[in-house]
């Protein structure tokens, strides 16, 4: 197992491997370089910034919206990483992944109601019971994901079902999971701490942020960094990369691909659960939150480049900032449409995404 995984890792990290721009130089399709596409996206975001300012929103409020967009991007990234792992290892788009965010948020809510209430940590609005509930929710969501794979996806894989059948099965599972959430917790919106104050921190340049928002983004960056370290430095991470590269060869060389699949679901669903908790903490919980975030999740992953953890983070931040900036001059309900437009814009210029792998 180690030999095959090491071959995949060494090939990916070889010092003479060309970067994304070098690959583009040999691309007969003439795809734009990542620097060019990144510059275009920066111009688009700057245009949104100016449009919001011209519509009457102050520069300080636009700066705050930008910071809130970065926080939203961190939440989207936590869910998007699971999508890119699932597609890399299992080779199908999991439309039920958004419901893992919803499930994680609501399981944590149930734990907060059951556990004794503690004083808020530092300037955050939450106490240690939410942290404990989030850990439990990540474990529960991971178990649910593994059970779904054993009962639904693995039989389809063994029968070599076409991609469209796996995608439709995941879409049906999305509706089933959302129905279970409605059945257990109802259709009302919920807050983790109803009535508890969450004052803003006044930072330089008129920037107003809540301590919870800083916590959300910092947690997203830390988890992405840990995932990157796991994929590049640990045995199971190298086995996951080898399986994603060539599952048949990985199995021949002794890698337990079913164990790799289980780890993929565990990590992806666990991160999605944490992302759902962060979204519920930053705004509110509702049963359709996973479905609302599904298009931004796919947009961030595709924009960053499928298979890249850092690409998912960067693409998600771009999507989050754009959704927040356009709320200054558009109805916030158009946020998913903004994410879709940006994704199409990137695909037209660079179909493989910003951080394309060789």
C-alpha positions in Angstrom: 0.0 0.0 0.0 2.8 2.4 0.9 4.7 1.8 -2.4 1.7 2.7 -4.6 0.8 5.6 -2.5 4.4 6.8 -2.4 4.5 6.6 -6.2 1.4 8.8 -6.5 2.8 11.3 -4.0 6.2 11.4 -5.5 4.8 12.0 -8.9 2.6 14.9 -7.6 5.4 16.5 -5.6 8.3 16.0 -8.1 10.4 19.1 -8.3 10.4 19.1 -12.0 6.7 18.9 -12.3 5.3 21.8 -14.4 3.0 24.2 -12.7 -0.5 25.1 -13.9 0.8 27.8 -16.3 3.4 25.4 -17.8 0.6 22.9 -18.4 -1.4 25.7 -20.1 1.5 26.5 -22.4 1.3 23.0 -23.8 -2.5 22.9 -23.8 -3.7 22.7 -27.4 -7.1 24.1 -26.4 -5.4 27.5 -25.6 -6.9 27.8 -22.1 -6.1 31.1 -20.3 -3.5 31.0 -17.6 -4.5 31.0 -13.9 -2.9 34.5 -13.4 -5.0 35.9 -16.3 -8.2 34.4 -15.0 -7.4 35.5 -11.5 -6.9 39.1 -12.7 -10.2 39.0 -14.5 -11.9 37.8 -11.3 -10.3 40.6 -9.3 -11.6 43.1 -11.8 -15.1 41.7 -11.6 -15.0 41.9 -7.8 -13.7 45.5 -8.0 -16.6 46.3 -10.3 -19.0 44.9 -7.8 -17.3 47.0 -5.1 -17.7 50.2 -7.2 -21.3 49.3 -8.1 -22.2 48.9 -4.4 -20.5 52.2 -3.6 -22.3 54.0 -6.4 -25.7 52.6 -5.2 -25.3 54.5 -1.9 -23.5 52.0 0.3 -20.7 53.6 2.2 -17.1 52.5 1.7 -17.0 51.2 5.3 -20.0 49.1 4.8 -18.6 47.7 1.5 -15.4 46.8 3.4 -17.5 45.0 6.0 -19.4 43.1 3.3 -16.0 42.1 1.8 -14.9 40.7 5.2 -18.2 38.9 5.7 -17.8 37.4 2.2 -14.4 36.0 3.2 -16.1 34.4 6.2 -18.9 33.0 4.0 -16.2 31.6 1.7 -14.6 29.8 4.6 -18.0 28.1 5.3 -18.5 27.2 1.6 -14.9 25.8 1.5 -15.6 23.4 4.4 -18.4 21.9 2.5 -16.7 22.1 -0.9 -13.6 20.1 0.2 -15.8 17.1 0.8 -17.3 17.5 -2.7 -13.8 17.6 -4.3 -12.7 14.6 -2.2 -15.8 12.6 -3.2 -15.4 13.4 -6.8 -11.7 12.7 -6.8 -12.0 9.2 -5.2 -15.5 8.1 -6.2 -15.7 9.9 -9.5 -19.3 11.2 -9.1 -20.9 14.5 -8.0 -22.7 14.0 -4.7 -25.7 16.2 -4.7 -26.6 15.0 -1.2 -23.5 16.7 0.2 -25.3 19.9 1.1 -27.6 18.0 3.4 -24.5 17.0 5.5 -24.2 20.6 6.4 -27.8 20.8 7.4 -27.5 17.5 9.4 -24.4 18.7 11.2 -26.0 22.0 12.1 -29.1 20.5 13.5 -27.4 17.7 15.5 -25.3 20.4 17.1 -28.4 22.3 17.9 -29.9 19.3 19.6 -26.7 18.9 21.7 -26.8 22.6 22.7 -30.3 22.1 24.0 -29.3 19.0 26.0 -26.0 20.0 27.4 -25.7 22.5 30.3 -25.3 26.1 29.2 -21.8 27.6 29.8 -20.6 31.2 29.7 -19.5 32.5 26.4 -15.9 31.9 25.4 -14.0 35.2 25.2 -16.0 37.5 23.0 -17.8 34.8 21.1 -21.5 34.2 21.4 -21.1 30.5 22.1 -19.9 28.3 24.9 -18.2 25.0 25.3 -21.4 23.1 24.7 -21.5 24.2 21.1 -17.9 23.0 20.6 -18.8 19.6 22.1 -21.9 19.4 20.0 -20.0 20.2 16.9 -17.6 17.3 17.5 -20.5 15.0 18.1 -22.2 16.3 15.0 -19.1 15.7 12.8 -18.9 12.1 14.1 -22.7 11.5 13.6 -22.7 12.9 10.1 -19.6 10.8 9.1 -21.4 7.7 10.3 -24.5 8.6 8.3 -22.4 9.2 5.2 -20.7 5.8 5.6 -24.0 4.0 6.1 -25.5 5.7 3.0 -22.4 4.6 1.0 -22.7 1.0 2.2 -26.5 0.8 1.5 -26.7 2.8 -1.7 -23.5 3.9 -3.5 -21.3 0.8 -3.0 -23.9 -1.6 -4.6 -24.1 0.8 -7.6 -20.3 0.9 -7.9 -20.1 -2.9 -7.8 -22.6 -3.1 -10.6 -20.6 -0.5 -12.5 -23.6 1.8 -12.8 -23.2 4.8 -15.1 -22.3 8.2 -13.6 -25.8 9.6 -14.2 -27.3 6.8 -12.1 -25.0 7.6 -9.2 -25.8 11.3 -9.5 -29.5 10.7 -9.5 -29.2 8.4 -6.5 -27.4 11.2 -4.6 -30.1 13.6 -5.6 -32.8 11.3 -4.3 -30.8 10.9 -1.1 -30.7 14.7 -0.8 -34.5 14.9 -0.7 -34.6 12.0 1.8 -32.2 13.6 4.2 -34.0 17.0 4.0 -37.3 15.3 4.7 -35.8 13.6 7.8 -34.6 17.0 9.1 -38.1 18.4 8.5 -39.6 15.4 10.3 -37.4 15.7 13.4 -36.9 19.5 13.8 -39.8 21.0 11.9 -39.8 23.8 9.3 -39.1 26.7 11.7 -35.8 28.6 11.7 -33.6 28.2 14.8 -30.8 29.9 16.5 -28.2 28.3 18.7 -28.5 31.1 21.3 -31.7 33.0 21.0 -31.5 36.4 22.5 -27.8 36.2 23.4 -25.8 39.4 22.4 -23.1 39.1 19.8 -21.5 42.6 19.7 -19.4 43.7 16.8 -15.7 44.4 17.0 -14.7 47.8 15.7 -11.5 47.4 13.7 -9.4 49.9 11.8 -10.8 51.5 8.6 -14.3 51.4 9.9 -14.4 47.6 9.6 -17.1 45.9 11.8 -16.8 42.2 12.5 -18.2 39.8 15.0 -15.9 37.6 16.9 -17.8 34.6 15.7 -17.0 35.6 12.1 -13.3 35.7 12.9 -13.6 32.3 14.5 -15.4 30.8 11.4 -12.7 31.9 9.0 -9.8 30.9 11.2 -11.3 27.5 11.7 -11.8 27.0 8.0 -8.1 27.9 7.2 -6.8 25.6 10.0 -8.9 22.7 8.8 -7.9 23.1 5.2 -4.2 23.3 6.2 -4.6 20.1 8.3 -6.3 18.4 5.4 -3.5 19.4 3.0 -1.0 18.0 5.5 -2.9 14.8 5.8 -3.2 14.3 2.1 0.6 14.9 1.5 2.2 13.5 4.6 0.2 10.6 6.0 -0.2 7.1 4.8 -4.0 7.3 4.4 -3.7 10.6 2.6 -1.2 9.1 0.1 -3.5 6.1 -0.3 -6.4 8.4 -1.1 -4.3 10.2 -3.7 -3.2 6.9 -5.3 -6.8 5.7 -5.4 -8.0 8.9 -6.9 -5.3 8.6 -9.6 -5.9 5.0 -10.5 -8.2 2.9 -8.3 -7.5 -0.4 -10.1 -3.8 -0.1 -9.9 -4.1 1.0 -6.2 -6.1 -2.1 -5.4 -3.6 -4.4 -7.3 -0.8 -2.9 -5.3 -2.5 -3.8 -2.0 -4.4 -0.6 -1.0 -7.7 -1.3 0.6 -9.8 0.9 -1.6 -13.0 0.4 0.5 -11.1 1.7 3.5 -10.0 4.7 1.5 -13.7 5.3 0.5 -14.7 5.1 4.2 -12.0 7.7 5.1 -13.2 9.9 2.2 -16.7 9.9 3.5 -15.6 10.5 7.1 -13.4 13.5 6.3 -15.8 15.0 3.7 -18.9 14.6 5.8 -17.2 15.7 9.0 -15.9 18.9 7.4 -19.4 19.6 5.9 -20.9 19.2 9.4 -18.5 21.8 10.8 -19.3 24.1 7.9 -23.1 23.7 8.7 -22.5 24.6 12.3 -20.5 27.7 11.3 -23.3 28.8 8.9 -25.9 28.3 11.5 -23.8 30.3 14.0 -23.2 33.1 11.5 -26.8 33.5 10.4 -29.5 31.0 11.3 -30.5 27.4 10.8 -33.2 26.3 8.4 -34.0 22.9 6.9 -33.2 24.0 3.3 -29.8 25.6 4.1 -27.9 22.8 2.6 -29.9 23.0 -0.7 -29.4 26.8 -0.8 -25.6 26.4 -0.4 -25.3 23.5 -2.9 -24.8 25.6 -6.0 -22.1 27.9 -4.3 -20.4 24.7 -3.1 -20.1 23.3 -6.6 -19.2 26.7 -8.0 -16.4 27.2 -5.5 -15.0 23.7 -6.1 -15.2 23.9 -9.9 -13.7 27.4 -10.0 -10.8 26.4 -7.8 -10.1 23.2 -9.6 -11.5 19.8 -8.7 -9.0 17.9 -6.7 -7.3 20.8 -5.0 -8.0 21.6 -1.4 -6.5 25.1 -1.6 -8.3 25.6 -4.8 -11.6 24.9 -3.1 -10.7 27.4 -0.4 -9.7 30.2 -2.8 -12.7 29.5 -5.2 -15.1 29.5 -2.2 -13.7 32.8 -0.9 -14.2 34.4 -4.3 -17.8 33.1 -4.4 -18.5 34.2 -0.9 -17.1 37.7 -1.4 -19.1 38.1 -4.7 -22.3 37.0 -3.0 -21.9 39.5 -0.2 -20.8 42.4 -2.4 -23.7 42.1 -4.8 -26.1 42.2 -1.9 -25.3 45.9 -1.7 -27.2 46.5 -5.0 -29.1 43.3 -5.6 -31.6 41.2 -3.7 -29.5 38.7 -1.6 -31.8 36.0 -3.0 -29.8 36.3 -6.2 -26.6 35.1 -4.4 -26.6 31.6 -5.9 -27.2 33.1 -9.4 -24.1 35.3 -8.9 -22.1 32.1 -7.9 -23.3 30.4 -11.1 -22.3 33.3 -13.3 -18.8 33.5 -11.9 -18.4 29.7 -12.3 -19.4 29.9 -16.0 -17.1 32.9 -16.5 -14.1 30.9 -15.2 -15.1 27.8 -17.2 -15.2 29.8 -20.4 -11.7 31.0 -19.8 -10.1 28.1 -18.0 -12.2 24.9 -18.0 -9.8 23.0 -15.6 -10.2 25.7 -12.8 -7.7 28.1 -11.2 -5.6 25.4 -9.5 -5.6 22.7 -12.1 -3.6 19.6 -11.2 -1.3 18.0 -13.8 
